[in-house]
Amino acid sequence: SLHESALAATMASPSPLRSLARYANSIGEWGVRYHVEKALQVMPWVAQKATEQERFFVNIAKIPQKEWLERVFTPICGQMLFAGEAMAPAISTASRFGPKRDGNGMVMLLVRELRYPEFGENQQNPAVWVMPRRAHVGDVVAFRDPEALSTGEGLMVRRVAALEGGALESSDPDVPDATVPREHAWVVCDNDEARGARDSRTFGPLDLRRVVGRVVYAVRSATDHGRVHNSAEARWVDDPVVRVELDVEQLAADLVESASGDVG
């Protein structure tokens, strides 16, 4: 179907998140959890190289050092701009410390990419099955707008209110209760008073194949920033990654450049 073709194109398209600018210079401590995450991240690439070399184990000596280092230093997180008050107070463009807005009404978000072993090329990736990254109820997630004309553009940020099998109670007596369908999520705004904000109450259950990542940190400026409240399950697995990859000063600088039009 046309819908399935569009979703397939979405899955195959590159991540819409921006790469972290200064990840290679990170001074965060690489803990045990982060080392495991990085190893699993590199495994599919290593397996591909072994196949190309027609060997069971890859010969690292035959891989250019630059290519190897680029893979090792590919971050787990990405970053994106966000505007509006749909997710206030968890994510707000309003400054908490005075009227100045260096980001011109925008926030820079640190987003940990998620991966579902059930979808797309991940089905052939054993590393994803070992340690999948899923969204949980209560998580703030970034996803491709289900109503966008282009499958590769238009990111939204909303909170997961229910997952597959979750009950949806209708406030309208003429509308029956329902449940979230398989491989979908019900996502909502934190701020019901945000004008014109859309969520699952307007576009319906969100196909999880559209989810890009979980929002873990928000930066309004170099002095106004903080964690985004997610589920306890997410916090446990995200903290080791945030400790390594979060660079507030760089994110704040990127925000200012983006607001001035210097960054596309």
N, C-alpha and C positions, 0 to 999 in steps of 0.2 A: 504494500500500500504506500501511498504518498507519505503518510505519517511515519511509517517505519523507515522509509528511505531517508527522510529528513533526520530522524534520530540516528540512523547509521552514519550519515554525514557529520552529525554533531559529535559522535563518538570518535570518528576518525580525524577530526580537525584538531590542530594544536591547542594546547591550553591557552585560554584567553587571558590568563594572569600574566603580569609582568614579572620578569626574572628579578631577583633581589640584586641590587647594584653592587653591594659590597660584601657579599657572602664569603668570598675567598679570604677576606681579611678578618673574619669573625674571630673573636677572642673567647667565645663561650666554651665551656668545658664539654668535651665529647664524652658523655656518660655511656654506660653499658647499653641502655635502651637506644640511644642515638646511633651507636656503632652498629647495632643489629639492624636498625632501620636503613642505614646507609648501605650495609651489605646486601640487604634484600632489594634495595633500589638499583644496585649495580648488577645484580645477578643476571637479569634477562639480557643485558648488553654483553656480559661475559659469555653467556651461552651462545649468543649470536656470533661472537668472534670465534668461538671454538668451532662452530659449524663452518664458518668461512675458511678456517684453517684446516678443516677436515681432521680435527683432533677431538679426543674425548675431553681433555683438559686444555684450556687456552694457554698459549705460549705468550706470556706478558712481554717478553723481550722483543717480540715482533710487532708490538703495538706502539706507535709513536707516543712519546712521553706526554706531549701536549694533549693528545686525544684521551689518554688515560686520566690525566689530571682533571680535564674538563668533566669527565664522568664522575670522578670522585667528589668534585666540588660543585656538582649540580644540587642546588638546594631542594629541600623537601617542601618548603613554603614558596609562595609567590606573593605579589602585592597587587592591589587594585584601588582605584578611587571610588569613593561613595559620596553621594550628596542626598540631602533631604532628611526629614525627621521621622520617616516611617518606622525606624528601629529605635527611636528614643524611648527611654533614657540610656539603653545599653550602648547605642551608637548614635551620637548626636553631633551635628556640625556646630552647634552653639558652644562658644568658648565658656569654660567654667571659671576662667581667671581674667575677667575683663572683656571689653568689647572688641579687642583686636582679633582679626581673623586672617592669619597668614595664608591659610589655605583657600581663601576666597569662598567660604561656604562649603568646603569639601573636607573629607577625611581620608587619610591613607590607611588601608587595612592590610594587615598581615594575614594571609590565608593559607592554611595547611591543606594541601591537595589530598582528596580522598580517592580511594580506589576500591571498586567492588569486583570481586573475583567472578561474579556471575555475568559480567557484561563485556562485550567486545573482545578485544585482543587479550584482556586480562584472563579470559577463560583458559588460555594456553600458557599462562605465566604462573608457575608453581609458587613463586615468591609471594604473590598477592594472596594466595590461599593460606600461606603460613602466617602472615600477619596483615590481614585486610584492614583498611581504614574506612570505617562506616560512620554515617551520621546517626546520632541517637536523639531520642525525644528530648527537647530542651536545647539542642544545639542551634547556633546561628550559622546558616550555610549560604554560600554564594552559588548561584546556578544560572544557567542560560535561560533567558526570558522565554517561557513557553509560547508567548504570543508575538515574539519578534519575527519579522519577515526573514531575517538572515539567521541561520542556525549558528553562525560563528560569532555573532555580536550580541550585545545587550545582556549585561549581567545584572542580576537582582540579588538582594540580600534579605532573607527572612528567617524566622525561627521555626524549627520543626515542632509541631504540636502533636502529631500522631504519625505512626508508621503503619506498615502493612497489617491489616486486621484490626487496627484501632477504631474504636467506636466514634462516630460523628453524630452528636445529638443536635437535632434541628430545633431552632427557636420558633419556627413557623409551623403551626398545627397542620397546615395543608401540605407540608413537605415531610416525607417519612425520614426516620433516622437511617444512617448508612454506615458502612465501614470503609476504611482506606483499602483500595485494591492492592493486589500483589505488585511488589517492586515500585511502589509509589509512596509519597509522603504528603502530609497535609501541612502546609507552611503558612504562617501568618505574620502580620506586622506586630511589633510590640506596642506601637502607638496607634490605637484605633481612631484617633482624631486627626491623623495625618491626611491632609487633603489630597484626593486623587490616588492614594496608595492602593496598589493591587496586591492580592495574595490568593490563596486557594479558594477563598470565598467568591472570587471573581473568575479565576481561570481553572478552578477544579484541582484535583489531586496532581501533584508534581511527579512526573516520571523521574526516578532516581538516576537515570542515565544522563539527566541534564545537570546534576549536581557536580560542581567543580571542586569545592573544598569547604572547609570549616573555618569561619572567621575567628581568629584567636587574639588579635590585638588591634587597637584603634589609635591612630596618631592624629591629633588635631594641630599640634605644633610640637616643638622640641621640649616644651615645658608642660604641655597638656596632653596626656596620653594615658592609656591603661588597658588592662586585659578586658576581653569580652567574655561575659559570663556564659558558660556552656554547661553541659551535663557533667556530673562527677566522673563518668566513664571517659569522657573526652579530655577532661582536665588531667587525668592520670597519664594518658598517653601523649598529650600535647606538651606538657611542661618541659620534658627533656629536649624537645625540638625547639621550643621558644627560647630556652636558655642559650642555645647555640646560635640560632638564626636571627633573633631580634636585634636590630640596630636602629634604635629610635632616632638618633641624629640623622642617619641616612634617609630613613623614611620621611622625616620631617623636611629634609632638604628636597627630596623628590616631590613632596607635596607642594612646596613653594614653587618649584620649577614648573610643575604641571599647571598650577593656577595661573602662572604668568605666560603659559603657552609655549614654554621652552621644551617641554616633553610631549611627544605625541601619544 
